[in-house]
């Protein structure tokens, strides 16, 4: 009995990059950043250039040149961290388990076609994209071991380190969110891409409060009650017991979507017939203006 996996190898050659790219483009946060042009493309260390302006009006009837205050340019560094996933499969073991209904019994040459590979690769990519969403928010470079969050500092750590703290007041979650919004400059919080970011668990707690006050409307745009500030729910913040307040465009992520750092491959050992499926990708995050980022810990 032998196994023919040429169909799988052909599939990976044709679809390797799109499937590997899915790991870093499918997370909700990455889609949101892409919408607001907050993705940077590259690898290694890159600069996030910032610009700050103020203006002073002067008398237009005068011929004198009155110099305005200067435009201040600065930059923050964002680091691309290469990552990978390595999977090993023994075809004979798969044949006796998950593939026993996918291959006709009695065949002299059992064929592993692209359908099987597609199911395997897509599932790996889906699980990895969920883990990557958590890394974007809860990453902590001081962690060790096999923790997926250790590869770079995420938005929560960056903002709780360099951002401003909001003091929450009120007897329930609605009042606390309202108090948080009231502490943020009206010009900043009125920007179209300003958001209160929270985890799914916090949003579920908010829904209960809204429901008990007869204010729950599952079809409505989610905003902090009594304000126009939108709430953005991200699974990457689950378990943090925090809220983050900032503009989407103030968050940056770096990807190497079109380069050699993002790919997938399948390798077959000619002796053992073991198959190895490898995903290569990577990324990193940064906050452009920490002074325009806020956080609060929910009691």
C-alpha positions as CSV (number, residue, x, y, z in Angstrom):
1,X,0.0,0.0,0.0
2,X,1.3,3.5,-0.9
3,X,0.1,7.0,-0.5
4,X,0.1,9.6,-3.3
5,X,0.2,13.2,-2.0
6,X,1.0,15.0,-5.2
7,X,-2.4,16.7,-5.1
8,X,-1.6,18.2,-1.7
9,X,1.9,19.3,-2.9
10,X,0.4,21.0,-5.9
11,X,-2.2,22.7,-3.8
12,X,0.3,24.1,-1.4
13,X,2.4,25.5,-4.2
14,X,-0.5,27.4,-5.6
15,X,-2.2,28.6,-2.4
16,X,0.6,28.8,0.2
17,X,0.8,32.6,0.5
18,X,-2.9,33.3,0.6
19,X,-3.5,30.8,3.4
20,X,-0.5,31.9,5.4
21,X,-1.4,35.5,4.9
22,X,-4.8,34.7,6.5
23,X,-3.2,34.3,9.8
24,X,-2.3,38.0,10.0
25,X,-5.1,39.5,7.9
26,X,-8.2,37.7,9.3
27,X,-8.0,38.9,13.0
28,X,-10.7,41.5,13.5
29,X,-8.2,44.1,14.8
30,X,-6.1,43.8,11.6
31,X,-9.2,44.3,9.4
32,X,-10.1,47.4,11.4
33,X,-6.6,48.8,11.1
34,X,-6.5,48.1,7.4
35,X,-9.8,50.1,7.0
36,X,-8.1,53.1,8.5
37,X,-4.8,52.8,6.8
38,X,-3.0,51.8,10.0
39,X,-1.0,48.9,8.6
40,X,2.7,49.2,7.8
41,X,4.4,46.8,5.4
42,X,8.0,45.7,5.9
43,X,10.2,43.6,8.1
44,X,12.9,44.2,10.6
45,X,12.7,47.6,12.4
46,X,10.6,50.3,10.9
47,X,9.8,53.9,11.9
48,X,6.3,55.2,12.7
49,X,6.7,58.8,11.8
50,X,4.6,61.3,13.8
51,X,3.8,64.9,13.1
52,X,2.4,67.5,15.5
53,X,1.1,70.9,14.4
54,X,-0.3,74.0,16.1
55,X,-1.3,77.2,14.4
56,X,-1.4,80.9,15.4
57,X,-3.4,83.5,13.4
58,X,-1.7,86.8,12.6
59,X,-2.9,90.1,11.2
60,X,-3.6,89.6,7.5
61,X,-3.5,93.4,6.8
62,X,0.1,93.6,7.9
63,X,3.1,93.0,5.5
64,X,5.1,91.6,8.3
65,X,6.0,87.9,8.3
66,X,5.1,86.4,11.6
67,X,6.5,83.0,11.9
68,X,4.1,80.4,13.3
69,X,5.2,77.6,15.6
70,X,7.2,74.9,14.0
71,X,5.9,71.5,12.8
72,X,7.3,68.9,15.1
73,X,8.4,65.6,13.6
74,X,9.3,62.6,15.6
75,X,9.2,58.8,15.3
76,X,8.6,55.7,17.2
77,X,10.0,52.3,16.3
78,X,7.9,49.3,15.3
79,X,9.7,45.9,15.1
80,X,8.6,43.0,12.8
81,X,9.0,39.7,14.7
82,X,9.1,36.6,12.5
83,X,7.0,33.7,13.7
84,X,6.2,30.2,12.5
85,X,4.1,27.1,13.0
86,X,5.5,23.6,12.4
87,X,3.2,20.6,12.0
88,X,4.1,17.0,11.5
89,X,1.8,14.4,10.1
90,X,2.2,10.6,9.8
91,X,0.1,9.7,6.8
92,X,-0.4,6.1,7.9
93,X,-1.8,7.3,11.3
94,X,-4.1,9.7,9.5
95,X,-5.3,7.0,7.2
96,X,-6.4,4.9,10.2
97,X,-8.2,7.8,11.9
98,X,-9.5,11.0,10.3
99,X,-9.0,9.8,6.7
100,X,-10.7,6.5,6.9
101,X,-13.8,7.8,5.3
102,X,-12.0,10.1,2.8
103,X,-10.1,7.4,1.0
104,X,-11.8,4.4,-0.6
105,X,-10.9,1.2,1.1
106,X,-9.1,-1.4,-1.0
107,X,-7.4,1.2,-3.2
108,X,-3.9,0.1,-4.2
109,X,-2.8,3.7,-4.2
110,X,-4.6,5.9,-1.7
111,X,-4.6,9.5,-3.0
112,X,-4.4,12.5,-0.6
113,X,-6.0,15.2,-2.7
114,X,-6.1,19.0,-2.2
115,X,-9.5,18.8,-0.4
116,X,-7.8,17.1,2.6
117,X,-4.9,19.6,2.6
118,X,-7.3,22.5,2.3
119,X,-9.2,21.4,5.4
120,X,-6.0,21.0,7.4
121,X,-4.4,24.3,6.3
122,X,-7.6,26.3,6.7
123,X,-8.1,25.0,10.2
124,X,-4.5,25.8,11.2
125,X,-4.9,29.3,9.8
126,X,-8.2,29.9,11.6
127,X,-6.8,28.8,15.0
128,X,-3.6,30.8,14.4
129,X,-5.5,34.0,13.5
130,X,-7.4,33.8,16.7
131,X,-4.1,33.4,18.7
132,X,-2.6,36.3,16.8
133,X,-5.5,38.5,17.7
134,X,-4.7,37.8,21.4
135,X,-1.0,38.6,20.8
136,X,-1.9,42.0,19.2
137,X,-3.6,43.1,22.5
138,X,-2.1,41.0,25.3
139,X,1.4,40.4,24.1
140,X,4.1,40.7,26.8
141,X,7.7,40.3,25.8
142,X,8.7,39.5,29.4
143,X,6.8,36.2,29.3
144,X,8.8,33.0,28.8
145,X,8.1,29.4,27.9
146,X,5.7,28.3,25.2
147,X,3.3,31.1,25.7
148,X,2.1,32.5,22.4
149,X,1.9,36.0,24.0
150,X,5.6,36.4,24.6
151,X,6.7,37.5,21.1
152,X,6.1,41.2,21.4
153,X,4.4,43.8,23.6
154,X,0.7,44.3,22.6
155,X,-1.5,47.3,22.7
156,X,-2.6,46.8,26.3
157,X,0.9,46.7,27.7
158,X,2.1,49.7,25.5
159,X,-0.9,51.9,26.5
160,X,-0.9,50.9,30.2
161,X,2.9,51.8,30.2
162,X,2.8,55.1,28.3
163,X,-0.8,56.1,28.1
164,X,-3.0,58.0,30.5
165,X,-5.1,56.4,33.3
166,X,-8.8,57.0,33.5
167,X,-10.5,57.1,36.9
168,X,-13.8,55.3,36.8
169,X,-16.8,56.4,38.9
170,X,-20.3,55.1,39.1
171,X,-22.4,52.3,40.5
172,X,-22.6,50.2,37.3
173,X,-20.7,49.6,34.0
174,X,-22.7,52.2,32.1
175,X,-21.9,54.9,34.6
176,X,-18.2,53.9,34.6
177,X,-17.9,54.1,30.8
178,X,-19.7,57.4,30.8
179,X,-17.2,58.7,33.4
180,X,-14.3,57.5,31.3
181,X,-15.5,59.3,28.2
182,X,-16.1,62.5,30.1
183,X,-12.3,62.6,31.0
184,X,-11.2,62.6,27.4
185,X,-10.8,65.8,25.4
186,X,-14.0,66.4,23.3
187,X,-11.9,67.1,20.2
188,X,-10.2,63.7,20.4
189,X,-13.3,61.7,21.3
190,X,-15.3,63.3,18.5
191,X,-13.0,61.9,15.8
192,X,-14.8,59.4,13.6
193,X,-12.3,56.6,14.4
194,X,-12.2,57.1,18.1
195,X,-13.2,53.9,20.0
196,X,-13.6,52.4,23.4
197,X,-12.0,49.0,23.0
198,X,-13.1,46.1,25.3
199,X,-13.2,42.4,25.4
200,X,-16.1,40.2,24.6
201,X,-16.5,39.4,28.3
202,X,-16.8,43.1,29.2
203,X,-19.3,43.6,26.4
204,X,-21.4,40.7,27.7
205,X,-21.4,42.3,31.1
206,X,-22.5,45.6,29.6
207,X,-25.3,43.9,27.7
208,X,-26.7,42.5,30.9
209,X,-26.8,46.0,32.5
210,X,-28.4,47.4,29.4
211,X,-31.0,44.6,29.4
212,X,-31.9,45.1,33.0
213,X,-32.4,48.8,32.3
214,X,-34.6,48.0,29.3
215,X,-32.0,49.7,27.1
216,X,-30.6,46.6,25.2
217,X,-30.9,46.7,21.4
218,X,-28.8,44.0,19.7
219,X,-29.3,45.5,16.3
220,X,-28.1,49.0,17.2
221,X,-24.6,50.5,16.7
222,X,-22.8,49.9,19.9
223,X,-22.0,53.2,21.7
224,X,-21.4,54.3,25.2
225,X,-24.9,55.2,26.4
226,X,-25.6,58.9,26.3
227,X,-22.6,59.6,24.0
228,X,-21.6,59.1,20.4
229,X,-18.4,57.2,21.3
230,X,-18.4,53.8,19.6
231,X,-17.5,50.6,21.4
232,X,-15.2,48.2,19.5
233,X,-15.3,44.6,20.9
234,X,-12.1,42.6,20.3
235,X,-11.5,39.0,21.5
236,X,-7.9,39.9,22.1
237,X,-8.9,41.9,25.2
238,X,-10.8,39.0,26.8
239,X,-9.8,38.5,30.3
240,X,-7.9,41.8,30.7
241,X,-10.7,43.5,32.7
242,X,-9.7,46.7,31.0
243,X,-10.9,49.2,28.5
244,X,-8.7,51.1,26.0
245,X,-9.7,54.4,24.6
246,X,-8.0,55.8,21.5
247,X,-8.3,56.4,17.8
248,X,-8.0,53.4,15.5
249,X,-5.4,55.3,13.4
250,X,-3.3,55.7,16.6
251,X,-2.7,52.0,16.6
252,X,-0.2,50.5,14.1
253,X,0.7,47.0,13.1
254,X,3.4,45.8,10.8
255,X,3.1,42.9,8.4
256,X,5.2,41.4,5.6
257,X,2.1,40.3,3.6
258,X,3.8,40.2,0.2
259,X,7.3,39.2,1.2
260,X,9.1,36.0,1.8
261,X,8.4,36.1,5.6
262,X,4.8,35.1,4.9
263,X,4.3,31.7,3.3
264,X,3.4,28.1,3.9
265,X,5.1,25.0,2.7
266,X,4.6,21.2,2.8
267,X,7.7,18.9,2.9
268,X,7.6,15.1,2.7
269,X,10.4,13.0,4.1
270,X,11.1,10.4,1.4
271,X,12.2,7.8,4.0
272,X,9.6,8.0,6.7
273,X,6.8,9.5,4.5
274,X,6.0,11.9,7.3
275,X,4.6,15.2,6.1
276,X,5.6,18.6,7.5
277,X,3.3,21.6,7.1
278,X,5.0,24.9,8.0
279,X,3.5,28.4,8.3
280,X,5.7,31.5,8.3
281,X,4.4,34.9,9.1
282,X,5.1,37.6,11.7
283,X,4.3,41.1,12.9
284,X,4.5,43.7,15.6
285,X,2.5,46.7,17.0
286,X,3.1,50.2,18.1
287,X,1.1,53.2,19.4
288,X,1.7,56.4,17.5
289,X,0.7,59.0,20.1
290,X,0.7,57.5,23.6
291,X,-0.6,60.8,25.0
292,X,-3.8,60.2,23.0
293,X,-4.3,56.8,24.5
294,X,-6.2,56.0,27.7
295,X,-6.9,53.0,29.8
296,X,-8.9,52.0,32.8
297,X,-9.2,48.8,34.9
298,X,-12.7,47.7,35.7
299,X,-13.4,47.0,39.3
